Amino acid sequence: MAGLQPLPPGYPGLLTDLKAKIRSAQVRAALAVNRELLALYWQIGEAIVARQEQEGWGTRIIAQLSQDLRAEFPEQSGFSPTNLKYMRTFATLYPTFILGQQPVDQLPWGHLVTLITAVKDEAQRDWYAGATVQQGWSRNVLVHQIGSRLYERQGQASHNFAATLPRPQSELAAQLLKDPYNFDFLSLGREALERDLERGLLMHLRDFMLELGVGFAFVGSQVHLELGDEDFYLDLLFYHLHLRCYVVIDLKMGAFRPEYVGKLNFYLNVVDDQRRHATDAPSIGLLLCKTQNKVIAEYALRGVDKPLGIATYQLAEALPDNLEGQLPSVEALEAELSKLEDV
């Protein structure tokens, strides 16, 4: 049997190019199918809403409609009474739904059901929809982000970015930080030290990275800096792929103190001199404290020439009272999602 003929030199490149084209086509096809499904579900929901409003039909019509549609289309899932109610809610919340004009039309149906059942405020729903599309959240991650009140926390950290970074980087950096950070995966005793907090975050690095947000690349912990024959160590060092800069995180177990800013500003000077590449943006510092007085923090940041943010964190405990009750708990969201298994 004759041996196989050697492949021409350009074959690997051709194969790679075709694989990329096929994957791209698969993604486009999946998005097209999803948009058509959303359009169909909205039309069904809108028809139910119209009949109930115009002719006074009660909720029992949904059970009958589910039975008849399932009998007519036995091969197609999605016509359970629960899912028909979701379609009605969808049409009610988006009475002028038009494909291609809203972030929700890029979401899978399961993600959309999560939003319409868990987030009552329209602005918040649109924000979560846009963030899901932009950051590629799975449904479970979306549930987690809603349950952790990410919308209320995003962009709330104290900072001096407007005075130390050019636009639009200053605006992007401001939205990058949040307050408080939710470390509900971590529980520490009252006698814990900064190194215990650092160790705990590293042990739960995946959860920590999820809370930091998309774009953070972990560089290291206790990163060594040498200056003037003295040794210094950064608690945590990251590189942000979108901002193209290093992010130095300094951890504190207690309340914020103004002198912490000077130390972190010093670290940023050294990192910019020793590690920053010519094409990198200025490094950013994030000081994470158990508590902070925002007025004191703002005064401490005034006049500092390096971009710094100050935020608090929560350890395996409830978020502040003023955020409680605005959105359902993670358990409530998971209970809603479990209903989707039968649709």
N, C-alpha and C positions, 0 to 999 in steps of 0.2 A: 504494500500500500504506500503510495507516494506521500511524502510529508506535506504538511500544510505550507502553502506559499507564505513568505514573510509579508507582513503588512507594510504598506507604503508609509513613509515618514510622516505624512500629514494626517494619518488615520486617527491617532489619539485626540488631536485637536478637533477633528470633525465630530468624533463621538461626544466629546465634551460639549461642543456647541449644540448638537442635536438634543442631548439630554436637557440642557438649559431651556431650549425652545419647547420641548415636550412638557417640562415642569411648568413653564410659564403658561402654556396653553391649558394645562390642567387647572391651574389657579383661576384663569379667566373663565373657564367653563364652570367651575364650582361657584364663582361669584355670580355668574349669569343665572345659574339654577337657583341660587339663594334669592336673588332679586325677584325672579319670577314667582318663587314660593311666597315671599313677603307680599308681593302685589296681589296674589290670589287670596292670601289670608286677610289682607286688608279689605278686599272686595267682599269677602264673605262676612267679615265683621261689620262692615258698613251697611250691608244689606240687612243684617239682623237688627242693627241699631235703628235703621230707617223704619222697618216694619214695627218694631216695638214702640217707637215714638209716634208713628202715624196711625197705626191701627190698634195700639194698646195690647199687643201680644205680651203674654206673661213669660216668665222664665222657663216654663215647662216646654215651650216650643223648641228650646235648645236640645233637650233630650230626644225629642221626636226627630229633629233635624239630624242629630248625630246618628240615630238608628237608620234613617233612610239613606244618608250619604254613605255610611259604611256598607250598607247592602248593595248600593249601586257601584261603589268603588272598593271592593274588598281587598284589592291589591295595594291600595294606597293608605298609609297611616296618616294620622293627624286630625281625624274627625271625631275625637272623643268629646264628650260634653265639656270636660275641663278645658280642652284646647279651643273649642268654639267660644267659650267665655273669654279666653285670652284674646282671641281674634276680635271679639266685641270691644274689649278694653282697649286694644290696639287702635281700632277705628275711632273710638271715643276720644282717646288722648291725642290722636293725629288725624283730625277731621279733614285736613287738606293734604294728606300724604301724597307726595309725588316722588317717584324714583329718581335718584341722582341729585336730590336737593337737600338731603338730611343725612347726618352720620348714621342714623339707625338703619338705613337701607343697606349698609355694608356689614351689618351684624348677622350672625346666624340666629335662627329663631329662638333657640334656647337662651342666648344672651339677651335678646330683646324681651323675652318673657321675664327674665330676671329684672330688667330695668322697669318695665311697666307695672310689675307687682311690688317692687321694693322701693322705688324712688318716685315720690309723688310730685316733687317740684320739677317743672319742665326744664328750667335752666340746669339743674343738677343732672337730670337725665341726659340732656344733650352733652354736658361735659363728660360724663362717664362714657357715653357712646363714642365721642371723639377720642378720648384717651384709650379706649379699648381698641379702636381701629388703628390708632397711631402706634400703640405699644404692643399690640398682638396678644392681649390678655386672653387666657382661657376662661371658660365660664366659672371655674372654681376661683381663679384669681380675681375675676370681677366681683364675685360674692365676697371675697375677703376684703377687697378695696372698699366696697360699699359698707360692709360691716365695721370697718375701721374708720369710717367717716373721712376718707381721703379728701373729698371735695372741700370740707371745712378746714382741713389742715394744710392743704397745698398753698405754698407761697406765703405762709404766715410767720416765717422766722424773721427775727430782727437782722438787719444787714446794712452794709454801706455800699452796695453794688452800684447804685446810681452815681456815686461820687468817685468810684475807683475803676469802673469798667465802662467801655464804650457801648453804645446801643448797637445792635440788639442783644449783645451778649449779657449786658446787665439785667435785661428783662428775662432772658432765658435762665440765667443763674438764680434770679429771685424765685421763679416758678419751680426751679429744681429743688429748693429746700422747703421743708414743711415744719410745722410746730403745732402740737407735739409729735415726736416720732413714737410710733406704737411698737414697742418691743414686748408684745404680749406673749411671745414664745419664751420669754426669759424671766426667771424669778430669782431674786437675790435677797439675802438676809440684810438686816440693818447694819451689820458690821462689815459689809462687803466694801472692798477697795476698788480703785479704778482698774487695777489689773484683773480683778474678778469680773468686772463688767466687760472688759476687753476679751477675756478668755471665753466668757459666755457668748458674746457676739460671734467670735470665731467658730465656736462649736456649732452655732446655728447660722453659719455663713449664708446658706441659701435663703433663709427667712430674712436675714439682715439685708441682703442684696435686694430682695423683693421690696422691702420697706424703703430702701434708698431710692429705688426707681430704675427705670431703663437707662442704660448708658454708662453705668459705673463698672469699671474693671478693677478688680482687686490687685494691688501691687504688693502689699505686705503689712505686717504688724511689727511694732518695735523696730522701725526702719532706722538704721544707724546713720547719723550725720556726724562728721568730724570737722571741728572748726577751732582754730587757735589751740591745738593740742588738747582740746576737750571733746568729750563724747556727748552726743545728744540723741534721743530716740523719739521718733514719732509714734504715737499710739497706733494710728491706722493711716495708710496711704492708698489712695485710689487714683485712677485716671479716668476722666469722663470723656467718652468717645465723641459725644456731640459738641461739647464745649471745647474739646481739644486742650484740656488743661489738667494738671494735677489737683487733687482735692485732699487736703490734709485734715483729718478729723482728730480732735483732741477731746478726750473723755474726762468728765468730772462727775463724781458721785454726789456732790452737794449742790448748793445754790451757786448761781453765777456770781463771780467777783470781778471787778474791773481789771485787776492785775492779770487775769487770764488772757485778756486781749493782747497785752504786750508780749507775752510769751508766744502766743500763736502767730503774731505778726513777725516775730523773730524767726520762727520756724519757716514761714513763707519766704522770707528774704533768703534764707539758706537754700531752700528747695529751688527757688528760682535761679540762684547762682550755680548750684551744683548739679541739678537734675533737668531743669527746663531746657527743652530744645529750642532752637531759634524759631521754629515754626509753631511752637506751642503758645497758647494764650496764657496770661498771668495765672499763676496758681491761686486756688481759692481755699480758704480755711473755714471749717465748720466746728464750732465749739458746742458740744453736747453736755448740758447740765441737767441735774434733777429738777431744778426750778430756776426761774429768772424773774427779775423785775425789769419789765421792758423799758421803763423810763431810764433806769440806771444803765441798761444795755445800750440804749441809743446814745447816751452821753459818752459811754466808754468807746463807742465806735467813731465818734466825731473826731475828725482830724487824722484818723489812721489811714495810711496810704495803700495798704494791701486789702484786697477784697475779702471780707470776713462776714460770716453768718453766725448767729447765736440762736440755739433752739433747745427745747426741753425734750424729755423722753418719758414714756410710761412703761413700767415694768410689770407685766402680768397683773394689771389692775384696771379698773374702769377708767374711761376717759373723763375729762372734766364735766361737771354737772351741766354746764351750759350746752354741751354737745349731746347729752343723753336724751333719748326719746325722740330725736328728730328722724331717725331711720331705724328700721327693724334690726334685731340682732342677727348674727351669723346663723344661729340655730333656726330662726324664723325663715331666713332666706333659704337655707337648706331644705326646710320642710316644703317650701313652695316649689323648689326645684325637683323634689322627689315626685311631684305630681306629673312631671313631664315624662316620666318613664313609660306611662301608658298611652301617650299621645302618638 
